[in-house]
Amino acid sequence: MASMTRAEARTLARYLANDDGTNAACTDAQVNSYLEEARQWYASTFPEEFVEQAGSQTFLANASEATFNTSTFVFRSLDFAYNATSGQPMDKMDMVLIDQKLKRNAYLTGLGDPAAEVGPMRSWGCRRVSDLEWALFIYPPNTGSTTINVYGHYELEPLTSDASLLIGQHSSRVIARLAALEVARAAGREPEFIAAIAAQLPDRVATRRLDVARVLDSQPMRT
């Protein structure tokens, strides 16, 4: 079974919250807002479910930096890369460290020092320039033209229609239940009723919510 659409998830959220009658407490727009909030929370809390290839980048000989564009998604982070030419994974390096190593290597190369390192590249780093543009760095500078494939955690774009799919088969139902909690609160349901909705959340979601509640201490937690 595929992901639910926004309309299907809204219907489920209303049903769980017992707010699907003719005098519903929440409008469709309000339920849509709760669904989107739950959807974004889920994506940021479980980023491992939102990994895609951000693209490929070719570095020419002796190059150590390239402008990298991700046109399909806005990526929250770029986290994994491998050398597409050799098939070898690459180690991600902190940007400050890789910048220092590149500058030191360029200095040694200028002196003709044999301690200067040359390819094949083994490490990479990145810096965000804008939503869809990143600066990619490799170390050591490559000796030939080589392509790397880059993967990262992408951000979800807000849903724009009732026909839009939420996320996935299981995730969409979790999101509908998270939204149902807010619908039930808005409808003035008793704490026991709301707790019964929350009790059906998967352990990993419920545990994460409890972790957040502990951080907030005595402050009320909405989602």
C-alpha positions in Angstrom: 0.0 0.0 0.0 1.4 3.4 -1.0 1.5 6.6 1.1 -1.7 8.2 1.9 -2.6 11.4 0.2 -3.2 14.6 2.2 -7.0 14.1 1.9 -6.8 10.5 3.1 -4.5 11.5 6.0 -6.8 14.4 7.0 -9.8 11.9 7.0 -7.8 9.6 9.3 -6.7 12.3 11.6 -10.3 13.5 12.0 -11.5 10.0 12.6 -8.9 9.3 15.3 -9.7 12.7 17.0 -13.5 12.1 16.7 -13.8 15.4 14.8 -15.4 14.2 11.6 -18.9 15.3 12.1 -20.9 18.1 10.6 -19.9 20.5 13.3 -16.2 19.7 13.3 -14.0 21.8 15.6 -11.2 22.1 13.0 -11.4 23.3 9.4 -9.7 21.4 6.6 -7.1 24.2 6.5 -6.3 23.7 10.2 -6.0 19.9 9.9 -3.8 20.4 6.8 -1.6 22.7 8.9 -1.3 20.1 11.7 -0.4 17.4 9.1 2.3 19.6 7.6 3.8 20.4 11.0 3.8 16.7 11.9 5.3 15.8 8.5 8.1 18.3 8.9 8.8 17.2 12.5 9.0 13.6 11.4 11.4 14.4 8.6 13.7 16.4 10.8 13.5 13.8 13.6 14.2 10.8 11.4 16.5 12.1 8.6 17.7 8.6 7.8 14.5 8.1 5.9 15.1 11.0 3.6 18.4 10.3 1.9 18.8 10.8 -1.8 21.6 11.3 -4.3 22.2 15.0 -4.5 24.1 14.6 -7.8 27.5 14.0 -9.3 30.4 16.4 -9.6 33.5 16.0 -11.8 36.8 17.4 -10.7 39.3 18.2 -13.4 43.0 17.4 -12.9 44.7 19.4 -10.1 41.3 20.8 -9.0 40.3 20.8 -5.3 37.1 22.9 -5.4 33.9 22.9 -7.4 30.5 24.5 -7.4 27.8 21.8 -6.8 24.2 22.4 -7.6 21.3 20.3 -6.3 18.3 21.0 -8.5 15.9 18.3 -7.4 15.7 19.0 -3.6 16.9 21.5 -1.1 19.3 19.4 1.0 19.5 19.8 4.7 23.0 18.4 4.6 25.4 16.5 2.3 26.8 13.5 4.2 28.1 10.8 2.0 30.3 10.6 -1.1 32.2 8.0 -3.1 34.6 8.1 -6.0 32.4 7.1 -9.0 35.5 6.5 -11.1 37.1 4.0 -8.7 34.0 3.0 -6.7 35.8 3.8 -3.4 34.0 5.6 -0.6 35.5 8.9 0.6 35.9 10.2 4.1 34.0 13.4 5.0 36.3 16.0 6.5 35.5 19.1 8.6 35.5 22.2 6.3 38.0 24.0 8.5 40.4 21.1 8.5 40.2 20.4 4.8 40.8 24.1 4.1 43.9 24.1 6.3 45.2 20.9 4.6 44.6 22.3 1.1 46.4 25.5 2.0 49.3 23.7 3.5 49.5 21.3 0.6 49.5 24.2 -1.9 52.3 25.9 0.1 54.4 22.7 0.0 53.7 22.1 -3.6 54.9 25.7 -4.4 58.2 24.9 -2.6 58.6 21.6 -4.5 58.5 19.8 -1.2 58.1 16.0 -1.6 55.8 16.0 1.4 53.1 17.6 -0.7 50.3 15.1 -1.3 48.7 14.4 -4.7 45.7 12.2 -5.7 43.9 10.0 -5.8 41.5 12.0 -3.7 40.5 10.4 -0.4 38.5 13.0 1.5 35.9 15.6 0.8 34.1 18.5 2.5 31.3 20.9 1.7 30.0 24.3 2.5 26.5 25.6 1.8 26.3 28.6 -0.5 22.6 28.9 -1.0 19.5 26.6 -0.9 20.6 24.8 -4.1 24.3 25.5 -4.3 27.2 24.1 -2.3 31.0 24.4 -2.6 32.6 20.9 -2.7 36.2 20.3 -1.8 38.4 17.2 -2.2 41.8 16.3 -0.7 44.3 15.8 -2.0 43.9 17.6 -5.3 43.2 15.0 -8.0 45.8 13.9 -10.6 43.2 13.3 -13.3 39.5 14.0 -14.1 37.4 12.2 -11.5 33.7 12.2 -10.7 32.2 11.8 -7.2 28.6 11.0 -6.3 27.2 12.8 -3.4 24.3 11.9 -1.1 22.5 13.8 1.6 19.4 14.4 3.7 16.8 16.4 1.8 14.2 18.7 3.1 10.5 18.1 2.4 8.6 20.7 0.4 5.2 21.6 1.8 2.3 19.8 0.3 0.2 21.9 -2.2 -2.9 19.8 -2.8 -5.1 17.1 -1.3 -3.8 14.7 -4.0 -0.2 15.0 -2.8 1.4 12.0 -1.1 2.6 12.6 2.4 5.8 10.5 2.6 5.4 6.7 2.6 3.2 3.9 3.6 4.0 3.6 7.3 5.2 7.2 7.8 2.1 8.8 6.5 0.0 7.0 9.0 2.3 8.0 11.8 2.0 11.6 10.6 -1.8 11.4 10.5 -1.8 10.2 14.1 0.5 13.0 15.2 -1.9 15.4 13.5 -4.8 13.7 15.2 -3.3 14.6 18.6 -3.5 18.3 17.7 -7.0 18.0 16.3 -8.1 16.3 19.5 -6.6 19.1 21.6 -8.3 21.7 19.5 -11.6 19.9 19.8 -11.3 19.9 23.6 -11.0 16.1 24.0 -10.2 14.7 27.5 -6.6 13.9 28.3 -7.4 10.2 28.5 -8.8 10.3 25.0 -5.7 12.1 23.7 -3.4 9.7 25.5 -5.2 6.8 23.8 -4.3 8.3 20.4 -0.7 8.8 21.5 -0.5 5.2 22.8 -0.7 3.9 19.3 2.4 5.7 18.1 5.4 3.6 17.3 7.9 3.3 20.2 10.6 5.2 18.4 8.3 8.2 17.9 6.8 8.0 21.4 10.2 7.8 22.9 11.5 10.8 20.9 8.5 12.8 22.1 9.2 11.8 25.7 12.9 12.9 25.2 11.7 16.3 24.1 9.3 16.5 27.0 12.1 15.9 29.4 14.2 18.6 27.9 11.3 21.0 28.2 10.9 19.9 31.8 7.7 21.4 33.3 6.7 23.2 30.1 3.7 21.9 28.2 4.5 20.0 25.0 2.1 20.3 22.1 3.5 17.8 19.5 
